[in-house]
């Protein structure tokens, strides 16, 4: 029904959410083929209200799930959104992004058209890390089918992007799109305020050592399994 789903957990950023969505459809070649899949905490009335407003304006292009806050670990929220998607291409999105490049959607589709098995992590320039780290990027449904998730549901705030980068590099499918800019307006880059949502994430960052988890033997074992699953899928 849709070509691309923007998978976007959001919290207490209704204005940022709308800015992201409007930039995405304004810069898309085929805006009607873009779906916004949201995950919203049940105590976040501002985001619930904004999603309802967007649905009134854009109809079933807006696909929101409201869940109990804290019931899901952060890195699983994109997986939940993915399970609700009605597209074959997903973009792991955030409410502090702005799409800057005209035709970003056509460019993403074009990259996947060149890959027969569709297994790849294809990521744009985020205005900071460039090719070094794909902080937000595109997946095909085949990736989700091969692994059962986009990234494992273990990280509380950071390192999902590092994990995906590692396993996509391992199978030779870490693909940078320098011609597309989706700017990350992150507070650490001096591009946005250190708001309540960022503060809450920063607290989690200190309470839960995701760096240690990322480097742990447990995560390394999961990584090896996932690399093998992707390779097997590619070799069918």
C-alpha positions in Angstrom: 0.0 0.0 0.0 2.9 2.3 0.7 6.5 2.2 -0.6 8.4 3.6 2.4 7.5 3.6 6.1 9.2 6.1 8.4 9.5 4.2 11.7 9.5 6.9 14.5 9.2 6.4 18.2 8.5 9.9 19.6 8.2 11.5 23.0 7.3 15.0 24.0 8.3 16.6 20.7 5.1 17.3 18.8 6.6 20.2 16.9 9.7 18.3 16.0 7.6 15.4 14.9 5.5 17.6 12.6 8.7 19.3 11.2 10.2 15.9 10.4 7.1 14.6 8.7 6.4 17.8 6.7 10.0 17.9 5.5 9.8 14.2 4.5 6.7 14.6 2.3 7.7 18.0 1.0 11.0 16.6 -0.2 9.7 13.3 -1.5 9.0 12.6 -5.2 6.0 10.5 -4.2 4.7 11.9 -0.9 1.5 9.9 -1.1 3.5 6.7 -1.0 5.2 7.6 2.4 3.8 6.2 5.7 4.6 7.5 9.1 4.6 4.7 11.8 4.7 6.1 15.3 5.2 4.6 18.7 3.9 6.9 21.5 4.0 6.5 25.3 0.5 6.5 26.8 1.4 9.3 29.2 2.5 11.6 26.3 -0.7 13.4 25.6 0.9 16.1 23.4 2.3 13.5 21.0 -1.0 11.6 21.0 -2.8 14.8 20.1 -0.3 15.7 17.4 -0.7 12.2 15.8 -4.4 12.6 15.8 -4.1 16.0 14.2 -1.8 14.6 11.5 -4.1 11.7 10.9 -7.0 14.1 10.3 -4.8 15.9 7.7 -3.1 12.9 6.1 -5.4 10.0 6.7 -4.1 6.5 6.8 -0.5 7.7 6.0 -0.3 8.2 9.8 -0.1 4.9 11.7 0.2 5.3 15.4 0.6 2.8 18.2 0.2 3.9 21.8 1.9 1.8 24.4 2.5 1.8 28.2 5.6 3.8 29.0 8.5 1.7 30.0 7.0 -1.6 28.9 9.4 -1.8 25.9 13.1 -1.3 25.8 14.1 1.6 23.6 15.8 -0.4 20.8 12.7 -2.5 20.4 10.5 0.5 19.6 11.6 0.6 16.0 10.9 -3.1 15.8 7.4 -2.6 17.0 6.9 0.2 14.4 8.3 -2.2 11.8 5.8 -4.9 12.7 3.0 -2.3 12.0 4.4 -1.1 8.7 2.6 -1.6 5.4 5.6 -0.9 3.2 8.6 -2.9 2.0 11.2 -0.3 2.7 11.7 1.1 6.2 13.6 4.2 7.5 14.7 4.1 11.1 13.5 7.6 11.9 13.5 10.0 14.8 11.6 13.1 15.8 14.7 15.3 15.6 15.5 14.8 11.9 14.9 17.1 8.9 14.9 15.8 5.3 16.9 18.2 3.2 17.2 16.5 -0.2 14.6 16.5 -2.9 13.8 13.0 -4.2 15.2 11.2 -1.2 12.5 8.5 -1.6 13.4 7.8 -5.2 17.1 7.6 -4.4 16.5 5.0 -1.6 14.3 2.9 -3.9 16.9 3.0 -6.6 19.6 1.7 -4.3 17.4 -1.3 -3.3 16.5 -2.0 -7.0 20.1 -2.8 -7.6 20.2 -5.4 -4.9 18.5 -8.7 -5.8 18.1 -10.1 -2.3 17.4 -6.6 -0.8 19.7 -7.2 2.3 21.4 -3.9 3.0 21.6 -1.0 5.3 21.5 2.1 3.2 22.0 5.4 5.0 22.1 9.1 4.2 24.4 11.8 5.4 23.1 13.0 8.8 25.0 16.3 8.7 27.6 15.1 11.3 28.9 11.6 11.0 28.7 11.1 7.2 30.0 7.8 6.1 31.6 7.0 9.4 28.3 6.0 11.1 24.8 5.5 9.7 22.8 6.8 12.6 19.5 6.5 10.7 19.0 4.5 7.6 16.9 2.4 5.3 16.1 -1.4 5.5 14.1 -3.6 3.3 11.4 -6.0 4.7 13.7 -8.9 3.8 16.1 -7.7 6.5 13.3 -7.9 9.1 12.2 -11.3 7.8 15.8 -12.6 8.0 16.5 -11.5 11.6 13.0 -11.0 13.1 14.0 -7.4 14.0 15.9 -4.5 12.7 18.3 -4.5 15.7 18.1 -6.7 18.8 15.8 -5.4 21.6 18.6 -4.9 24.1 19.8 -1.2 24.0 18.2 1.4 26.2 19.4 4.5 24.4 22.4 4.1 22.2 24.3 1.7 20.0 21.6 0.2 17.8 23.1 2.1 14.9 26.6 0.8 15.7 25.2 -2.8 15.9 23.5 -2.4 12.5 26.6 -0.9 11.0 28.7 -3.8 12.2 26.5 -6.6 10.8 25.9 -4.8 7.5 29.6 -4.2 7.1 30.2 -7.8 7.8 28.0 -8.9 4.9 29.3 -6.2 2.6 26.1 -4.2 2.5 26.9 -1.0 4.4 25.9 1.5 1.8 26.3 5.3 2.1 24.2 7.7 0.2 26.2 10.9 0.3 23.8 12.5 -2.2 21.0 12.5 0.4 21.0 14.7 3.5 18.7 13.8 6.4 20.0 16.2 9.0 20.1 15.0 12.6 19.2 18.0 14.8 20.8 16.5 17.9 21.4 18.6 20.9 25.0 17.3 21.2 25.7 18.9 17.7 24.4 22.2 19.0 21.4 22.0 16.7 18.6 21.8 19.2 17.8 22.4 22.9 18.7 19.9 25.6 15.0 19.3 26.2 13.2 17.0 28.6 13.3 14.1 26.2 17.0 14.5 25.7 17.5 14.8 29.5 15.6 11.6 30.2 17.7 9.8 27.6 20.9 11.2 29.1 19.9 9.9 32.5 19.3 6.4 31.0 22.7 6.7 29.3 24.4 7.0 32.7 22.2 4.5 34.5 22.6 1.7 31.8 26.0 1.1 30.3 25.1 0.5 26.7 28.7 0.8 25.6 29.6 -2.1 27.8 26.6 -4.0 26.6 27.5 -3.4 23.0 31.0 -4.7 23.6 29.9 -7.7 25.7 30.4 -11.3 24.8 26.6 -11.7 24.8 26.2 -9.1 22.1 29.1 -10.5 20.1 27.3 -13.8 20.1 24.1 -12.3 18.9 26.0 -10.4 16.2 27.6 -13.6 14.9 24.2 -15.3 14.7 22.7 -12.3 12.9 25.6 -12.1 10.4 25.1 -15.8 9.6 21.3 -15.3 9.2 21.9 -12.5 6.7 24.5 -14.4 4.8 22.2 -17.4 4.6 19.4 -15.3 3.3 21.7 -13.7 0.7 22.9 -17.1 -0.4 19.5 -18.7 -1.0 
